[in-house]
Amino acid sequence: MNARELIAALGGVPKLVKLTGLTEGRIYQWQTGNYIPRAWLKFFRARYPRKVAWDELVLADHPPRKVGSVLKTDPESQSSRDEDRERKK
């Protein structure tokens, strides 16, 4: 189960916006980056201990790096950008 599936299982973006007080944009960033901050995961797990198979949750270990105004989550594209930078030096 990834972040998108977890958010859906917990009621979707609108429900999480009401529950957390966060913006829709923030919840969508969690989906895009497949990352949910540890504190929020603890909150959701405490609130909904049986609603999801918590042991099957597979998320990124850290938030995606933000470059400009775009979230970069694809490691392949990152490595090719790093190679381009090295060539330009």
Protein Blocks (a to p, Z undefined) as FASTA:
>chain_A
ZZklmmmmnnpjklmmmmnopafklmmmmmmnopacfklmmmmmmmmmmlpcfklpccdf
bdcddehjbccfbfklmmmmmmmmmmmZZ
